[in-house]
Amino acid sequence: MLIIDELDSSLHPLLVRRLVRMFHQPELNPNGAQLFFTTHYSSLLDRTLFRRDQIWFTEKDNDQATRLYPLSDFSPRENEAWERGYLTGRYGAVPFFNDPPLLAQAAG
């Protein structure tokens, strides 16, 4: 088992994708080693890299307690774009803002 915090922080995005794929290839990973990692890189929410049950989100509640839950809890459709769903807040785990964006303030 390999555990990495912020896998994408010092690696090129294509290298990250390649590394993930290597763990899924039996000829390169004959003993079935597992890769656990955290990331803020939303483009990894890709069905060509993962199954729905392999993606987990974390979200803080109002008491600052962290909740962990899988993408599979949302039963995304077969052709659903996971990254888009995540960025639009469908799966939660996105920041909440109490103030308007800085760009909107500057334009107004």
Secondary structure, DSSP 8 states (H G I E B T S, - for coil): -EEESSGGGSS-HHHHHHHHHHHH-TTT-TT---EEE----GGG--TTT--GGG-EEEEE-TTS-EEEEEGGGG---TT--HHHHHHTTTT--S---SS--HHHHHH-
